[in-house]
């Protein structure tokens, strides 16, 4: 079952999602002004079919929840599939995560997979472990994102690169949504291994090297890493659109990610003079915008998330 550390993390996760809901969201009548945002504990307890005292202890990390009870709490809090899986892992309902003590085994695996990655000369590809540490990559990856060998070994991590590496940010004009998605997936992966030394080290490196994103590191949002198309601007070349397709194996095994570059569609004649309404009907030609922090502000408790850049 959950340890004290993961129990407190589960409580914080539930509190953050409780604060996102209004009574109308769950079919309850409004009862006047509330001192704090979101549902009250007694409302969540009633919707979940548990006692108020027990639910209070659950948020405080003082009790453990069965899978069935946690599913009921997840339904009350309107958790999506990724959020419910994360809550289950925090509560201890997950497959055991082995301690990575045999680094030689990881090296042997990287050596086995590297020829496969090298067989894709036009597709940047990388193999990462459950901590998102880079185990192997091909020449196309190094040419696009930068050579991982130039990064210290303790920072040779996909999440660290997304957050800190200025070259990678320069290649991705719209890096923030992708970086947040990687972090949300990293957080979901780290859920059952909060006491893992490498997980703790990655978090400390992120806090030290990317202080401007400190409001991200305390965020409680989670998500699956999904395939998507991103615009990249390789050095000394024209922009291209790269569909990124991560694999989705077991949470305890290494995974690989592959990008297949393709050029964006040509801009129609007279695009610059088109009125906004006409442009909006052709989203495939839209240039990516740089949004403000894409996660819910209440999930990380930071006012900064609610403000657009420069606001």
N, C-alpha and C positions, 0 to 999 in steps of 0.2 A: 504494500500500500504506500501512500505518499509519505515522504519524509517531512520533518518540520519545514525545511526550506521550500520544497515543492508545494506543501500545503499552504504556505503563505503566498506563494506565487499564484496558486489556484485561486485563493481568496481575492487577490488583487485583480486577477483576470475577470472573475465574476462581478466584482464591484464596478469595474470599468464598463462592462457591458450592461449592467443594471442602470448605470447613469445615462446610457444612451436612449433608454426607452421612456416613453410617456404613457400614462394610463390608457389613452385612446389606442395606442399601438397594440395593446393586449386585451382590448374590449372592456376596459374599466372606465367608470365615470370619473371625470375630474373632480377633485375635492378641494378646490381653492388653491391659493398660492403655496408653493413648497419652498422650504428653506434650502434644499439641495436639489440638483437636477436629477431626473430619472425616477424610477420606481422606488417605493419604500421596501425595506426588507420584508415586512409582513405581507406585502402584496406578492412578492416573488415566492415566499414560503407558501402562501395560500394557493397560488397557481401551480406550484410544484407538488402539493399534497404532503408537505412536511411541516413540522412545528417551527415557530418563529425562533425559539431559543436554539434549536439545532441548526437552522440555516445561518443564524448569526455566528455560531461556532464554526460553521463551514467557511464563512468568509474570513474568519479570524485564524483559520488554519489549525483549529483545535480538534477537529473530528475528520474521519475519513468517510467518503461516500461510496456506496456500491455503484456499479455500472448502471443499474436500472434507475436509481435515484438521480444520478448525475444526468442521465438522459432526460428525466423529467425537468430538472433545473434548466438544462439546455433548451428544451422546448419553451419553457417560460420566458427565458431570456432571448428567444429568437436567434439562437446561435446557428450559423450556417454549418455546412459539413466540416470545413476546415477548423472552425472554432470549436466544434464539439470534439473532434479528434484531439485537438490541443488540450482541451479540458480533461479528456480521458487520460492522456499521457501524464498530465500534471498530477492526476489523482492516482497514478500507478497502474492504470488499466492499459497496459501496452506490453509488447514483447520485450524481454530483457535486452538492454543495450550493453554489449560487451565492452570492456575497457581495452582500448587500443594499446597493447603493450608490445606487440611484435611489429615494429616499424620495418623490419626486413621483409615481412610478408607484404606490406604495402608497396615496398620497392619492387618486389617480384611481380606483383600484380601490374604495377605501372609499366614494367618492362614488357609484360605480355601484351598489354593493350596498346602500347605506343605504336607498333607497326600498323595497327588498324587505324589509328588517328592519322598517321603519316600517309596512309593510302587515300586520304581526302585532301589533296593539295589546294583545292579552291574553297574548302569549307573549314573555317576556324572551329576547332573542337578541343575540349578539355575534359579530363577525368578528375573528379573531386571526391573526397570522402565525406562522411557525415558531418564533419566540422566545416565543410566547404573548403578545406585545404586542397590546393592544386597538387595532384599526383603526377599527371602527364598532360602534355599538350602537343599540338603539331605546329609546323612552321607558319601556317596560315594564321593561327591564333596569335603567335608572337608578333607577326608582321602587322596585324590589325590592332591588337590591344597592348602590345609592348612585351618584351621578353621577361617572363617570370623570374629568370635567373638573376635579373638586376634588382629584385626585391629581396630583402632579408628573409631567411627561411621562416621565422616566426610570424612574418606578415604576408607570406605567400598564400593568401586566403582570398577566395572570391568575394566575400562580403567586404573585407578590408579594401580590396582593389576598387570595388564599386563605390565605396564611400570616400576613399582618400586619394587614389591615384589620379593625378591631374591629367595625365595623357589619356586615360580612359574616359574621363569626363569630356575632354576635348574631342574625342572621336564620336561620342554620343551627344548630339545637340539636345536631346530630350532625355537625359540620363535619369532624372529623378523618379519617374514612375517605375522604371525597370529596377533601379537600386532599391526602392521601397519594396517591390515585389520579392526581390532576392532576400532582403532582410526579414520580411514577414515569413518567408519559407524557412530561413535560417532559424528564426525564433521558434517556429513550430517544430523544427528538428531538434532544437536545444531543449525543448520542454522536458523530456524525460531524463535529461542529463545535465541539469543545472549545476550539480556538484562536480561535474567532469572538469579536470584541470585545464584541458585545452579549450573547452567552451568558455570557462572563466577567463582564460588568457585572451581569447579573441575579443570578448567584451571589453576587457581592460585596454587592449590596443585600440579599439574603436573609440572609446571614451577619451583616450590620450591624444590620438592622432586626428580625430574629427570632432573637436569640441563644439563646432557650429551645428552639429547634428545630434547633440546630446539629448534633445527632446525625442529623437527617434529611438534611442537605446532604452528608454523607459516605456516605450509604447507597448500596448498589450494586444495589438492587432496581429492576426496570423492569416496566412493564405497559402495555397499551393502555388508552386512555381509553374506557370503555364506557358505554353508556346505563344509567341507573339511576333509581330513584325516591327522592327525598330529601324530608324534612320541612322546610318553611320556615315561619318565623313573620314575615310581613311586618309592618312597623311599624303599630301601631294596628289590627290586624285579627286574625282567627282564623288558626290554623295551616292550612296546606294542603300537599298532597303534589304535588310537581312532577316528572314524568318528564323527565329531562335527556337529550337525544339529540344528541351531538356527531357531526359529519360526519367521514368518514375519507378525505380525498383524499391525494394525494401528499405526502411529507414535506417538500417544498420549497415548497408552495403554501399560501396562507392557507386557513383553515377557519372554519366557523361552528358555534356551539352554540346550541341552542334549548331552552327549558323551557316545558312546557304545564301550567299549574297545574290542579289538581283537588282538591276537598276530601277529607279522609280519611274512611273509613267511620264512621258514628256508633257510639259505644261502647254495647255491649249493656246492658240494664238489669241492675243489680246487679253490674257489672264489678268494683267495688272489693271486693266480698265473695267473689269467686270464688277458690278455692284455686289455688296456682301451677300444679298439674298441669293443671287445666282451662284456665287462661290459655295455657299452652304449646301447647295444641291449636288455638289461634286466633291465629296469628302476625300476621294482618292488623290486629289491634287493639293489638299490642304497641307501647309507646312506645320510641323509639330509646334505646339506652344509649350511654354515652360510653366506648368501649373504650380500652385502653392502645394505645400505638403499634402499628399493625396490621402492620408489616412484620417480617420475621425479624430477631431481635436480632443474629445473626452477620453479617448482610449489612452492617450499619453499624458493628459492633464496639463498640456502646455498651451498657453494662449497663442504662442507663436505659430502653431499649426493652422490657426484660423485666419492668418493674415497672408495675403499674397506677397511675393517677393517685392521688397522696397516699400511695403505698406507699414 
